């Protein structure tokens, strides 16, 4: 097995983006070791067989290069951005980081403390909190509900062996994509990919299959209790679609009508008519397994219950009555006219190719994207809304002061099955 390569050359700017991507992410972390792969990724630049963390940082700084990492349930990535004239030495450095990481214990411990600090700092962002508890509840017991970075208390208990094992299992040769866009030739990328491939394990990859999630039954209210909240953050939703569903594109169009534009129903009813939330939107997630459909608002605490009640009514009306021919025509035109901005850079074109591989999308997902949208009928859209959008099985995650809003929110939610109150700093 060898690594898979994708390249999208462009001479528009003397810049190069290089990506090293694994087809396994935090879903591979063993129970009790959540965050191990993310920790390894962030620690890779802290030392190799021949270079210290200080030497690596100095080399990147001299080249004006940036090296970042990311990790989710399905994949992990290192991303290098460098000016063309410094590409060769930066590829040398990246190859060494990928194939000869030392993960020094003292550096790893420092990185773990940094991750812990980031997790604690994120508690100050109410939108992040609302989304985090929404996903933990909707995907309870599923990899999509596990925090890729682990928890604040757990991450500092992870060992060098935990991190190194996570990295070695994820970065096996047959589990890797090496890609680039910008001022780089296919031959240059292939030469780099071969160097990296030779330094990776040839063992058969442990590419964990992500099972289809099962949504909680009924309407579940999760109050993320935070003191002295004059404003709330609210996520409401359930399971959505998968790109291989036959009605995927129909549901995308229906969601665009409901909450995908500045003039969509949610924005018009929540912001324009009532002024309850500056923003109101809905979105369909996309991943290797069925992802979430959700709507997001952030009304004042005094308007939160009324806003939630309205959102549920709008959702029920959407599923029951569907969208109109005029709304569908606008949504189709909106997406079609904006499509040029989805392929206007080498990076965007490259990532479409990567996503087809990484997320197991249909091969024609992007190449026939507009054709699929044009083929959708009004009946298709309304049938998809009835079939896919959850009305009865919903998670409602609200960051608020629970003592003040629990009773009003519970009264605003018909057929509420249960309420859970969790402190905002709970792991």
Secondary structure as the mmCIF struct_conf table of DSSP 4:
data_model
#
loop_
_struct_conf.conf_type_id
_struct_conf.id
_struct_conf.beg_label_comp_id
_struct_conf.beg_label_asym_id
_struct_conf.beg_label_seq_id
_struct_conf.end_label_comp_id
_struct_conf.end_label_asym_id
_struct_conf.end_label_seq_id
STRN STRN1 UNK A 4 UNK A 9
BEND BEND1 UNK A 12 UNK A 14
STRN STRN2 UNK A 15 UNK A 22
BEND BEND2 UNK A 23 UNK A 23
HELX_RH_3T_P HELX_RH_3T_P1 UNK A 26 UNK A 28
BEND BEND3 UNK A 29 UNK A 29
HELX_LH_PP_P HELX_LH_PP_P1 UNK A 30 UNK A 30
TURN_TY1_P TURN_TY1_P1 UNK A 31 UNK A 32
TURN_TY1_P TURN_TY1_P2 UNK A 34 UNK A 35
HELX_RH_AL_P HELX_RH_AL_P1 UNK A 36 UNK A 43
HELX_RH_3T_P HELX_RH_3T_P2 UNK A 44 UNK A 46
STRN STRN3 UNK A 47 UNK A 48
BEND BEND4 UNK A 49 UNK A 50
STRN STRN4 UNK A 52 UNK A 52
HELX_RH_AL_P HELX_RH_AL_P2 UNK A 53 UNK A 63
TURN_TY1_P TURN_TY1_P3 UNK A 64 UNK A 64
STRN STRN5 UNK A 66 UNK A 71
BEND BEND5 UNK A 73 UNK A 74
STRN STRN6 UNK A 76 UNK A 83
HELX_RH_3T_P HELX_RH_3T_P3 UNK A 84 UNK A 86
HELX_RH_AL_P HELX_RH_AL_P3 UNK A 87 UNK A 99
BEND BEND6 UNK A 100 UNK A 100
STRN STRN7 UNK A 101 UNK A 101
HELX_RH_AL_P HELX_RH_AL_P4 UNK A 105 UNK A 121
HELX_RH_3T_P HELX_RH_3T_P4 UNK A 122 UNK A 124
HELX_RH_AL_P HELX_RH_AL_P5 UNK A 126 UNK A 138
TURN_TY1_P TURN_TY1_P4 UNK A 139 UNK A 141
BEND BEND7 UNK A 142 UNK A 142
HELX_RH_3T_P HELX_RH_3T_P5 UNK A 143 UNK A 145
BEND BEND8 UNK A 146 UNK A 146
TURN_TY1_P TURN_TY1_P5 UNK A 148 UNK A 149
TURN_TY1_P TURN_TY1_P6 UNK A 152 UNK A 154
HELX_RH_3T_P HELX_RH_3T_P6 UNK A 155 UNK A 157
HELX_RH_AL_P HELX_RH_AL_P6 UNK A 160 UNK A 170
TURN_TY1_P TURN_TY1_P7 UNK A 171 UNK A 171
HELX_RH_3T_P HELX_RH_3T_P7 UNK A 173 UNK A 175
STRN STRN8 UNK A 176 UNK A 182
BEND BEND9 UNK A 183 UNK A 183
HELX_RH_AL_P HELX_RH_AL_P7 UNK A 186 UNK A 198
TURN_TY1_P TURN_TY1_P8 UNK A 199 UNK A 199
BEND BEND10 UNK A 200 UNK A 200
BEND BEND11 UNK A 203 UNK A 203
HELX_LH_PP_P HELX_LH_PP_P2 UNK A 204 UNK A 205
HELX_LH_PP_P HELX_LH_PP_P3 UNK A 211 UNK A 213
HELX_LH_PP_P HELX_LH_PP_P4 UNK A 215 UNK A 216
BEND BEND12 UNK A 217 UNK A 218
STRN STRN9 UNK A 219 UNK A 225
TURN_TY1_P TURN_TY1_P9 UNK A 227 UNK A 228
BEND BEND13 UNK A 230 UNK A 230
STRN STRN10 UNK A 231 UNK A 231
STRN STRN11 UNK A 233 UNK A 239
TURN_TY1_P TURN_TY1_P10 UNK A 243 UNK A 244
BEND BEND14 UNK A 245 UNK A 245
TURN_TY1_P TURN_TY1_P11 UNK A 246 UNK A 247
HELX_RH_AL_P HELX_RH_AL_P8 UNK A 248 UNK A 259
BEND BEND15 UNK A 260 UNK A 261
TURN_TY1_P TURN_TY1_P12 UNK A 262 UNK A 263
BEND BEND16 UNK A 264 UNK A 264
HELX_RH_AL_P HELX_RH_AL_P9 UNK A 265 UNK A 266
HELX_RH_PI_P HELX_RH_PI_P1 UNK A 267 UNK A 273
TURN_TY1_P TURN_TY1_P13 UNK A 274 UNK A 274
BEND BEND17 UNK A 276 UNK A 276
BEND BEND18 UNK A 278 UNK A 278
STRN STRN12 UNK A 280 UNK A 284
BEND BEND19 UNK A 287 UNK A 289
STRN STRN13 UNK A 292 UNK A 297
STRN STRN14 UNK A 300 UNK A 300
HELX_RH_3T_P HELX_RH_3T_P8 UNK A 301 UNK A 303
HELX_RH_AL_P HELX_RH_AL_P10 UNK A 304 UNK A 321
HELX_RH_AL_P HELX_RH_AL_P11 UNK A 325 UNK A 338
HELX_RH_3T_P HELX_RH_3T_P9 UNK A 339 UNK A 342
BEND BEND20 UNK A 343 UNK A 345
HELX_RH_AL_P HELX_RH_AL_P12 UNK A 346 UNK A 358
TURN_TY1_P TURN_TY1_P14 UNK A 359 UNK A 360
TURN_TY1_P TURN_TY1_P15 UNK A 363 UNK A 368
HELX_RH_AL_P HELX_RH_AL_P13 UNK A 369 UNK A 375
HELX_RH_AL_P HELX_RH_AL_P14 UNK A 378 UNK A 388
BEND BEND21 UNK A 389 UNK A 389
BEND BEND22 UNK A 391 UNK A 393
STRN STRN15 UNK A 394 UNK A 400
HELX_RH_AL_P HELX_RH_AL_P15 UNK A 402 UNK A 412
BEND BEND23 UNK A 413 UNK A 413
TURN_TY1_P TURN_TY1_P16 UNK A 414 UNK A 415
STRN STRN16 UNK A 416 UNK A 423
TURN_TY1_P TURN_TY1_P17 UNK A 424 UNK A 425
#
